[in-house]
Amino acid sequence: MQVSAKTSDDRRRGGITALAAAWLALLAVVTAGATYVVLARQATPPLDAPLLSVTLRAEPPAGTAESPETAGGETGAQPAAAGDGHLPAWRQFAALYENTGDRPRIAVVMTGLGLSDKTTEAAIENLPPSVTLSFTPYAGKLDQWTALARGNGHEVMLDLPMEPVTYPDDDPGPQTLLTQLDPAENRQRLLWVLGRAQGYVGVAAVMGSRFSGSEAHLEPILREVKAHGLMFLDNRASESSVAARLAESLHLPHAVSDRTLDGGHANRATIDARLAQIERVALSDGASVAIARPYPATIEHLREWARTLDARGFALVPVTALAQGEESP
């Protein structure tokens, strides 16, 4: 049986077509598998991929608080207290002075410092170290001023504003101790003053002609001053002041001013006359205390006057050297 050439060609073409189809089918299977593998790899992270770590902030235990530094609050200075645990603050921070022998002793306390940079610097740098410097609690940079004063050898106090009889025409400031306030409110004002600085020996009364005459208001204040290991300087604002008597009964270390050198009259003649009075008191009583204000004329005149004291037989001492009371040295 013979097969025609046409039939043979048709069979050959059919075989080629079937083979091509088989190859195409196999290629499709391979391509689909590869695509699945690629997609699977993209969807699944490798086993050694790093894990994401999240740290949660733990809440503080109940009843605890953040420190002022971390809480962003105002730290403030701690009130001067019992010093190093052995000495009260008025002794621990007292300035050193030479043995005065039997010479009459004079203490000068300059109050109202800290409001004028120029005047405050002049007082710190130009006055003898034995002059005690008292700073208003309203001063800016108060810690810097007190540190600078102590670094120059001065003893440091803080002014304590108290109500005068002329209040509110004469107003010692927003933290003034007032007779119309109850003891708890006045105590909070006192604590505000005491918390304004560190390294001071006591508080110096400023104004106070009305407040210092009220035993009911003044006694709790003096008790608090004593509790903080401090001394009190009575400016003797009026004849009715009970400060010295109360301080004595409380055994609170204190000193009482004999004269104010420049009360509103900062001229050389007035200052000379007051200094002469101070010297007479020292000669008769063995010691005297003067209060001065930070006028440029006062600072300059005190500087000149202090240079003559030793030659004239007087000794200039810090105010703690003249502290009275059962607990004084």
TIZA-417235 format. One record per residue (C-alpha): y, x negated, z negated; residue in three letters; chain; residue number from 0. Coordinates in Angstrom, 3 decimals, always signed. Each point is the difference from the previous one (the first is absolute). Layout:
N
NODE | yy | xx | zz | res | chain | n
NODE | Y | X | Z | ALA | A | NUM
...
//
This chain:
329
NODE | yy | xx | zz | res | chain | n
NODE | +0.000 | +0.000 | +0.000 | MET | A | 0
NODE | +3.297 | -1.467 | +1.007 | GLN | A | 1
NODE | +3.287 | +0.468 | -1.941 | VAL | A | 2
NODE | +3.171 | +0.145 | +1.929 | SER | A | 3
NODE | +2.790 | -2.491 | -0.602 | ALA | A | 4
NODE | +2.330 | +2.791 | -1.206 | LYS | A | 5
NODE | -2.431 | +1.159 | -2.670 | THR | A | 6
NODE | -0.371 | -3.541 | -1.280 | SER | A | 7
NODE | +3.758 | -0.419 | -0.250 | ASP | A | 8
NODE | +0.319 | +3.268 | -1.922 | ASP | A | 9
NODE | -2.595 | -1.068 | -2.550 | ARG | A | 10
NODE | +1.735 | -3.356 | -0.520 | ARG | A | 11
NODE | +3.372 | +1.685 | -0.587 | ARG | A | 12
NODE | -1.591 | +2.427 | -2.504 | GLY | A | 13
NODE | -1.514 | -2.819 | -2.023 | GLY | A | 14
NODE | +3.305 | -1.860 | -0.169 | ILE | A | 15
NODE | +1.783 | +3.137 | -1.110 | THR | A | 16
NODE | -2.491 | +0.665 | -2.823 | ALA | A | 17
NODE | +0.226 | -3.586 | -1.194 | LEU | A | 18
NODE | +3.794 | +0.099 | -0.041 | ALA | A | 19
NODE | -0.075 | +3.207 | -1.988 | ALA | A | 20
NODE | -2.346 | -1.590 | -2.534 | ALA | A | 21
NODE | +2.287 | -2.980 | -0.383 | TRP | A | 22
NODE | +3.031 | +2.219 | -0.429 | LEU | A | 23
NODE | -1.770 | +1.977 | -2.693 | ALA | A | 24
NODE | -0.938 | -3.167 | -1.892 | LEU | A | 25
NODE | +3.579 | -1.305 | +0.225 | LEU | A | 26
NODE | +1.313 | +3.251 | -1.431 | ALA | A | 27
NODE | -2.340 | -0.245 | -2.994 | VAL | A | 28
NODE | +1.010 | -3.608 | -0.685 | VAL | A | 29
NODE | +3.712 | +0.815 | +0.272 | THR | A | 30
NODE | -0.312 | +2.942 | -2.376 | ALA | A | 31
NODE | -1.793 | -2.146 | -2.574 | GLY | A | 32
NODE | +2.624 | -2.713 | +0.151 | ALA | A | 33
NODE | +2.779 | +2.526 | -0.427 | THR | A | 34
NODE | -1.737 | +1.474 | -3.060 | TYR | A | 35
NODE | -0.341 | -3.453 | -1.573 | VAL | A | 36
NODE | +3.687 | -0.805 | +0.580 | VAL | A | 37
NODE | +1.144 | +3.305 | -1.462 | LEU | A | 38
NODE | -2.323 | -0.370 | -2.943 | ALA | A | 39
NODE | +1.343 | -3.461 | -0.801 | ARG | A | 40
NODE | +3.577 | +1.267 | +0.111 | GLN | A | 41
NODE | -0.791 | +2.859 | -2.353 | ALA | A | 42
NODE | -1.881 | -2.058 | -2.617 | THR | A | 43
NODE | +1.711 | -2.946 | -1.810 | PRO | A | 44
NODE | -1.977 | -3.184 | -0.352 | PRO | A | 45
NODE | -1.879 | -0.392 | -3.258 | LEU | A | 46
NODE | +2.059 | -3.035 | -1.057 | ASP | A | 47
NODE | +3.408 | +1.683 | +0.514 | ALA | A | 48
NODE | +2.237 | -0.334 | -3.122 | PRO | A | 49
NODE | +0.394 | +3.097 | -2.170 | LEU | A | 50
NODE | +3.475 | +1.402 | -0.831 | LEU | A | 51
NODE | +0.799 | -0.557 | -3.681 | SER | A | 52
NODE | +2.456 | +2.332 | -1.804 | VAL | A | 53
NODE | +1.237 | -0.814 | -3.519 | THR | A | 54
NODE | +1.239 | +2.945 | -2.047 | LEU | A | 55
NODE | +2.647 | -0.519 | -2.746 | ARG | A | 56
NODE | -1.452 | +0.984 | -3.323 | ALA | A | 57
NODE | +2.080 | +2.292 | -2.204 | GLU | A | 58
NODE | +1.150 | -1.541 | -3.293 | PRO | A | 59
NODE | -1.921 | +1.141 | -3.049 | PRO | A | 60
NODE | +1.428 | +2.984 | -1.810 | ALA | A | 61
NODE | +2.582 | -0.881 | -2.599 | GLY | A | 62
NODE | +1.104 | -3.254 | +1.647 | THR | A | 63
NODE | +3.223 | -0.785 | +1.851 | ALA | A | 64
NODE | +1.103 | -2.561 | +2.519 | GLU | A | 65
NODE | +2.081 | -2.894 | -1.179 | SER | A | 66
NODE | +3.777 | +0.282 | +0.643 | PRO | A | 67
NODE | -0.287 | -2.652 | +2.688 | GLU | A | 68
NODE | -2.618 | +1.879 | +2.008 | THR | A | 69
NODE | +1.451 | +3.410 | -0.700 | ALA | A | 70
NODE | +3.402 | -1.062 | +1.230 | GLY | A | 71
NODE | +1.734 | +1.039 | -3.212 | GLY | A | 72
NODE | +2.841 | -1.822 | -1.714 | GLU | A | 73
NODE | -1.468 | -2.438 | -2.477 | THR | A | 74
NODE | +3.072 | -0.609 | -2.131 | GLY | A | 75
NODE | +0.141 | -2.509 | -2.801 | ALA | A | 76
NODE | -1.865 | +0.493 | -3.221 | GLN | A | 77
NODE | +2.151 | +0.384 | -3.088 | PRO | A | 78
NODE | +0.168 | -3.075 | -2.150 | ALA | A | 79
NODE | -2.522 | +0.476 | -2.775 | ALA | A | 80
NODE | -1.663 | -2.155 | -2.587 | ALA | A | 81
NODE | +0.227 | -3.145 | +2.089 | GLY | A | 82
NODE | -3.172 | -2.082 | -0.005 | ASP | A | 83
NODE | -1.671 | +2.024 | -2.744 | GLY | A | 84
NODE | +1.286 | -2.275 | -2.764 | HIS | A | 85
NODE | +3.773 | +0.102 | +0.398 | LEU | A | 86
NODE | +2.226 | +3.023 | +0.628 | PRO | A | 87
NODE | +2.010 | -0.142 | +3.215 | ALA | A | 88
NODE | +3.284 | -0.786 | -1.755 | TRP | A | 89
NODE | -1.550 | -3.221 | -1.302 | ARG | A | 90
NODE | -2.209 | -0.895 | +2.950 | GLN | A | 91
NODE | +2.888 | +0.138 | +2.482 | PHE | A | 92
NODE | +2.688 | -1.408 | -2.297 | ALA | A | 93
NODE | +1.946 | -2.959 | +1.341 | ALA | A | 94
NODE | -0.335 | -3.387 | -1.635 | LEU | A | 95
NODE | +2.963 | -1.605 | -1.733 | TYR | A | 96
NODE | +0.697 | -3.166 | -1.939 | GLU | A | 97
NODE | -0.025 | -0.194 | -3.782 | ASN | A | 98
NODE | +3.465 | +1.102 | -1.083 | THR | A | 99
NODE | -0.155 | -1.328 | -3.543 | GLY | A | 100
NODE | +2.563 | +1.688 | -2.223 | ASP | A | 101
NODE | +2.546 | +0.577 | +2.750 | ARG | A | 102
NODE | +1.360 | +3.558 | +0.454 | PRO | A | 103
NODE | -1.906 | +1.668 | +2.824 | ARG | A | 104
NODE | +1.425 | +2.196 | +2.743 | ILE | A | 105
NODE | -1.976 | +2.140 | +2.468 | ALA | A | 106
NODE | +1.617 | +1.388 | +3.135 | VAL | A | 107
NODE | -1.703 | +2.739 | +2.026 | VAL | A | 108
NODE | +1.382 | +0.817 | +3.436 | MET | A | 109
NODE | -0.949 | +3.549 | +1.014 | THR | A | 110
NODE | +0.316 | +1.932 | +3.272 | GLY | A | 111
NODE | -1.422 | -2.691 | +2.260 | LEU | A | 112
NODE | -1.851 | +0.648 | +3.256 | GLY | A | 113
NODE | +2.337 | +2.272 | +1.951 | LEU | A | 114
NODE | +2.107 | -2.737 | +1.587 | SER | A | 115
NODE | -1.957 | -2.847 | +1.589 | ASP | A | 116
NODE | +2.916 | -2.429 | -0.171 | LYS | A | 117
NODE | +0.853 | +0.692 | -3.648 | THR | A | 118
NODE | -3.642 | +0.043 | -1.090 | THR | A | 119
NODE | -0.687 | -3.348 | +1.670 | GLU | A | 120
NODE | +3.114 | -1.458 | -1.625 | ALA | A | 121
NODE | -1.104 | +1.137 | -3.451 | ALA | A | 122
NODE | -3.534 | -1.334 | +0.439 | ILE | A | 123
NODE | +1.026 | -3.354 | +1.420 | GLU | A | 124
NODE | +3.287 | -0.732 | -1.791 | ASN | A | 125
NODE | -0.463 | +1.285 | -3.542 | LEU | A | 126
NODE | -1.828 | -2.192 | -2.550 | PRO | A | 127
NODE | -3.705 | +0.846 | -0.381 | PRO | A | 128
NODE | +0.603 | +1.111 | -3.600 | SER | A | 129
NODE | +2.004 | +2.994 | +1.260 | VAL | A | 130
NODE | -2.299 | +3.036 | +0.117 | THR | A | 131
NODE | +0.214 | +2.026 | +3.211 | LEU | A | 132
NODE | -0.597 | +3.764 | +0.049 | SER | A | 133
NODE | -0.581 | +1.810 | +3.289 | PHE | A | 134
NODE | +0.704 | +3.600 | +0.875 | THR | A | 135
NODE | -3.215 | +1.900 | +0.754 | PRO | A | 136
NODE | +1.656 | +1.409 | +3.129 | TYR | A | 137
NODE | +0.247 | -3.422 | +1.639 | ALA | A | 138
NODE | -1.848 | -0.734 | +3.208 | GLY | A | 139
NODE | -2.168 | -3.137 | +0.097 | LYS | A | 140
NODE | -0.260 | +0.256 | -3.770 | LEU | A | 141
NODE | -3.218 | -2.029 | -0.252 | ASP | A | 142
NODE | +1.573 | -2.724 | +2.116 | GLN | A | 143
NODE | +3.125 | -0.115 | -2.145 | TRP | A | 144
NODE | -1.876 | -0.143 | -3.293 | THR | A | 145
NODE | -2.370 | -2.666 | +1.322 | ALA | A | 146
NODE | +2.939 | -2.094 | +1.213 | LEU | A | 147
NODE | +1.763 | +0.385 | -3.343 | ALA | A | 148
NODE | -3.085 | -1.042 | -1.939 | ARG | A | 149
NODE | -0.541 | -2.890 | +2.388 | GLY | A | 150
NODE | +3.489 | -1.227 | -0.911 | ASN | A | 151
NODE | -0.847 | +0.144 | -3.704 | GLY | A | 152
NODE | +1.675 | +3.297 | -0.894 | HIS | A | 153
NODE | -1.439 | +2.598 | -2.295 | GLU | A | 154
NODE | -0.135 | +3.403 | +1.709 | VAL | A | 155
NODE | +0.627 | +3.567 | -1.176 | MET | A | 156
NODE | +0.299 | +3.394 | +1.687 | LEU | A | 157
NODE | +2.964 | +2.329 | -0.419 | ASP | A | 158
NODE | -0.846 | +3.319 | -1.655 | LEU | A | 159
NODE | +2.506 | +2.682 | +1.136 | PRO | A | 160
NODE | +0.861 | +2.500 | -2.736 | MET | A | 161
NODE | +2.319 | +2.993 | -0.142 | GLU | A | 162
NODE | +3.650 | -0.673 | -0.963 | PRO | A | 163
NODE | +2.299 | +2.592 | -1.574 | VAL | A | 164
NODE | +1.879 | +0.105 | +3.311 | THR | A | 165
NODE | -3.085 | +1.063 | +1.981 | TYR | A | 166
NODE | -0.083 | +1.186 | +2.809 | PRO | A | 167
NODE | +3.426 | -1.480 | +0.844 | ASP | A | 168
NODE | -1.556 | -3.366 | -0.825 | ASP | A | 169
NODE | -3.555 | +0.126 | +1.299 | ASP | A | 170
NODE | -2.363 | -2.961 | -0.569 | PRO | A | 171
NODE | -2.301 | +1.204 | +2.781 | GLY | A | 172
NODE | -2.911 | +2.337 | +0.779 | PRO | A | 173
NODE | -2.328 | -1.430 | -2.662 | GLN | A | 174
NODE | +2.479 | +0.285 | -2.862 | THR | A | 175
NODE | -1.386 | +1.038 | -3.383 | LEU | A | 176
NODE | +1.683 | +3.300 | -0.854 | LEU | A | 177
NODE | +0.289 | +2.079 | -3.169 | THR | A | 178
NODE | -0.566 | +3.212 | +1.988 | GLN | A | 179
NODE | -3.463 | -1.189 | +1.060 | LEU | A | 180
NODE | -3.077 | +0.384 | -2.146 | ASP | A | 181
NODE | -1.742 | -3.144 | -1.363 | PRO | A | 182
NODE | -2.748 | +0.144 | +2.625 | ALA | A | 183
NODE | +2.519 | -0.082 | +2.867 | GLU | A | 184
NODE | +1.979 | -2.834 | -1.570 | ASN | A | 185
NODE | -3.244 | -1.908 | -0.533 | ARG | A | 186
NODE | -0.841 | +0.315 | +3.698 | GLN | A | 187
NODE | +3.433 | -1.387 | +0.884 | ARG | A | 188
NODE | -0.498 | -2.887 | -2.391 | LEU | A | 189
NODE | -3.401 | -0.772 | +1.514 | LEU | A | 190
NODE | +1.574 | +0.011 | +3.451 | TRP | A | 191
NODE | +2.466 | -2.650 | -1.182 | VAL | A | 192
NODE | -2.705 | -2.078 | -1.667 | LEU | A | 193
NODE | -2.097 | +0.094 | +3.150 | GLY | A | 194
NODE | +2.682 | -1.497 | +2.211 | ARG | A | 195
NODE | -0.683 | -3.671 | -0.729 | ALA | A | 196
NODE | -2.147 | -2.488 | -1.868 | GLN | A | 197
NODE | +0.585 | -2.964 | -2.260 | GLY | A | 198
NODE | +2.906 | +1.428 | -2.002 | TYR | A | 199
NODE | +0.489 | -0.104 | -3.768 | VAL | A | 200
NODE | +1.614 | +3.349 | -0.663 | GLY | A | 201
NODE | +2.543 | +2.644 | +0.935 | VAL | A | 202
NODE | +3.775 | -0.067 | -0.417 | ALA | A | 203
NODE | +1.792 | +3.275 | -0.689 | ALA | A | 204
NODE | +2.588 | +0.916 | +2.628 | VAL | A | 205
NODE | +2.680 | +2.558 | -0.966 | MET | A | 206
NODE | -1.808 | +2.393 | -2.367 | GLY | A | 207
NODE | +2.830 | +0.986 | -2.360 | SER | A | 208
NODE | -1.478 | +3.519 | -0.252 | ARG | A | 209
NODE | -3.714 | -0.764 | +0.307 | PHE | A | 210
NODE | +0.029 | -2.838 | -2.546 | SER | A | 211
NODE | +1.481 | +2.363 | -2.573 | GLY | A | 212
NODE | -2.886 | +2.489 | +0.266 | SER | A | 213
NODE | -2.839 | -1.091 | -2.250 | GLU | A | 214
NODE | -2.313 | +2.728 | +1.296 | ALA | A | 215
NODE | +0.330 | -1.280 | +3.570 | HIS | A | 216
NODE | +0.257 | -3.728 | -0.655 | LEU | A | 217
NODE | -2.905 | -0.465 | -2.419 | GLU | A | 218
NODE | -2.798 | +0.878 | +2.493 | PRO | A | 219
NODE | +1.586 | -2.393 | +2.498 | ILE | A | 220
NODE | +0.086 | -2.879 | -2.468 | LEU | A | 221
NODE | -3.594 | +0.684 | -1.007 | ARG | A | 222
NODE | -1.029 | -0.263 | +3.649 | GLU | A | 223
NODE | +1.959 | -3.241 | +0.412 | VAL | A | 224
NODE | -1.854 | -1.439 | -2.978 | LYS | A | 225
NODE | -3.352 | +1.199 | +1.356 | ALA | A | 226
NODE | +0.640 | -2.097 | +3.126 | HIS | A | 227
NODE | +0.623 | -3.140 | -2.063 | GLY | A | 228
NODE | +3.694 | -0.144 | +0.921 | LEU | A | 229
NODE | +3.264 | -0.529 | -1.861 | MET | A | 230
NODE | +3.094 | +2.217 | +0.101 | PHE | A | 231
NODE | +3.626 | -1.069 | +0.422 | LEU | A | 232
NODE | +2.459 | +2.453 | -1.549 | ASP | A | 233
NODE | +3.343 | -0.148 | +1.769 | ASN | A | 234
NODE | +1.619 | +1.841 | -2.926 | ARG | A | 235
NODE | +1.492 | +2.546 | +2.368 | ALA | A | 236
NODE | +1.501 | +2.015 | -2.870 | SER | A | 237
NODE | +0.423 | -0.110 | -3.748 | GLU | A | 238
NODE | -2.446 | +2.907 | -0.255 | SER | A | 239
NODE | -2.880 | -1.984 | +1.536 | SER | A | 240
NODE | -3.209 | +0.185 | -2.023 | VAL | A | 241
NODE | -1.821 | -2.533 | +2.211 | ALA | A | 242
NODE | +0.145 | -2.955 | -2.402 | ALA | A | 243
NODE | -1.094 | +2.068 | -3.001 | ARG | A | 244
NODE | -2.880 | +1.588 | +1.900 | LEU | A | 245
NODE | -1.131 | -3.327 | +1.444 | ALA | A | 246
NODE | -0.024 | -1.504 | -3.480 | GLU | A | 247
NODE | -2.040 | +2.883 | -1.414 | SER | A | 248
NODE | -2.487 | -0.244 | +2.888 | LEU | A | 249
NODE | -0.290 | -3.806 | -0.354 | HIS | A | 250
NODE | +1.075 | -0.226 | +3.620 | LEU | A | 251
NODE | +1.362 | -3.431 | +0.989 | PRO | A | 252
NODE | +3.643 | +0.591 | +0.887 | HIS | A | 253
NODE | +3.426 | -1.530 | +0.287 | ALA | A | 254
NODE | +3.417 | +1.610 | -0.370 | VAL | A | 255
NODE | +3.001 | -0.903 | +2.115 | SER | A | 256
NODE | +3.053 | -1.196 | -1.915 | ASP | A | 257
NODE | +2.362 | +0.136 | +2.970 | ARG | A | 258
NODE | +0.158 | +0.894 | +3.683 | THR | A | 259
NODE | +1.907 | -2.798 | +1.686 | LEU | A | 260
NODE | +1.491 | +1.807 | +2.959 | ASP | A | 261
NODE | -0.281 | +3.768 | -0.341 | GLY | A | 262
NODE | +2.046 | +1.040 | +3.019 | GLY | A | 263
NODE | +2.453 | -2.884 | -0.464 | HIS | A | 264
NODE | -1.423 | -3.023 | +1.742 | ALA | A | 265
NODE | +3.022 | -2.240 | -0.410 | ASN | A | 266
NODE | +0.076 | -3.424 | -1.558 | ARG | A | 267
NODE | +2.187 | +0.964 | -2.966 | ALA | A | 268
NODE | -2.296 | +2.854 | -1.058 | THR | A | 269
NODE | -3.157 | -2.085 | +0.394 | ILE | A | 270
NODE | +1.553 | -2.876 | -1.991 | ASP | A | 271
NODE | +0.952 | +2.351 | -2.824 | ALA | A | 272
NODE | -3.488 | +1.546 | -0.154 | ARG | A | 273
NODE | -1.709 | -3.393 | +0.064 | LEU | A | 274
NODE | +2.191 | -1.129 | -2.882 | ALA | A | 275
NODE | -1.103 | +3.086 | -1.959 | GLN | A | 276
NODE | -3.636 | -0.764 | +0.792 | ILE | A | 277
NODE | +0.401 | -3.538 | -1.300 | GLU | A | 278
NODE | +1.580 | +1.260 | -3.245 | ARG | A | 279
NODE | -2.933 | +2.383 | -0.569 | VAL | A | 280
NODE | -2.451 | -2.851 | +0.607 | ALA | A | 281
NODE | +1.834 | -2.213 | -2.475 | LEU | A | 282
NODE | -0.001 | +2.671 | -2.688 | SER | A | 283
NODE | -3.472 | +1.508 | +0.566 | ASP | A | 284
NODE | -1.854 | -2.962 | +1.495 | GLY | A | 285
NODE | -0.609 | +1.827 | +3.284 | ALA | A | 286
NODE | +1.612 | +2.474 | +2.385 | SER | A | 287
NODE | -0.889 | +1.917 | +3.170 | VAL | A | 288
NODE | +2.301 | +0.743 | +2.935 | ALA | A | 289
NODE | -0.483 | +2.225 | +3.045 | ILE | A | 290
NODE | +1.674 | -0.850 | +3.306 | ALA | A | 291
NODE | +0.286 | +1.714 | +3.353 | ARG | A | 292
NODE | -0.606 | -1.748 | +3.348 | PRO | A | 293
NODE | +3.585 | -0.497 | +1.067 | TYR | A | 294
NODE | +0.661 | -3.228 | +1.930 | PRO | A | 295
NODE | +2.758 | -0.919 | -2.470 | ALA | A | 296
NODE | -2.375 | +0.509 | -2.942 | THR | A | 297
NODE | -2.726 | -2.135 | +1.565 | ILE | A | 298
NODE | +2.383 | -2.843 | +0.708 | GLU | A | 299
NODE | +1.663 | +0.134 | -3.418 | HIS | A | 300
NODE | -3.330 | +0.167 | -1.847 | LEU | A | 301
NODE | -1.155 | -3.050 | +1.903 | ARG | A | 302
NODE | +3.058 | -1.988 | -1.083 | GLU | A | 303
NODE | -0.139 | +1.272 | -3.597 | TRP | A | 304
NODE | -3.696 | -0.854 | -0.394 | ALA | A | 305
NODE | +0.686 | -3.633 | +0.874 | ARG | A | 306
NODE | +2.204 | -0.352 | -3.102 | THR | A | 307
NODE | -2.290 | +1.629 | -2.563 | LEU | A | 308
NODE | -2.146 | -2.960 | -0.963 | ASP | A | 309
NODE | +3.025 | -2.230 | -0.621 | ALA | A | 310
NODE | +1.540 | +2.708 | -2.185 | ARG | A | 311
NODE | -3.130 | +0.427 | -2.104 | GLY | A | 312
NODE | -1.432 | +3.220 | +1.462 | PHE | A | 313
NODE | -3.384 | +0.625 | +1.592 | ALA | A | 314
NODE | -0.535 | +2.346 | +2.949 | LEU | A | 315
NODE | -3.418 | +1.680 | -0.303 | VAL | A | 316
NODE | -1.952 | +2.756 | +1.802 | PRO | A | 317
NODE | +0.188 | +3.401 | -1.646 | VAL | A | 318
NODE | -3.622 | -0.074 | -1.236 | THR | A | 319
NODE | +1.013 | -2.851 | -2.308 | ALA | A | 320
NODE | +2.191 | +2.484 | -1.885 | LEU | A | 321
NODE | -2.438 | +2.923 | -0.042 | ALA | A | 322
NODE | -0.071 | +1.789 | -3.349 | GLN | A | 323
NODE | -2.756 | +2.068 | -1.497 | GLY | A | 324
NODE | -3.215 | -0.587 | -1.901 | GLU | A | 325
NODE | -1.866 | -1.197 | +3.106 | GLU | A | 326
NODE | +2.540 | -2.616 | +1.037 | SER | A | 327
NODE | -1.003 | -3.678 | -0.413 | PRO | A | 328
//
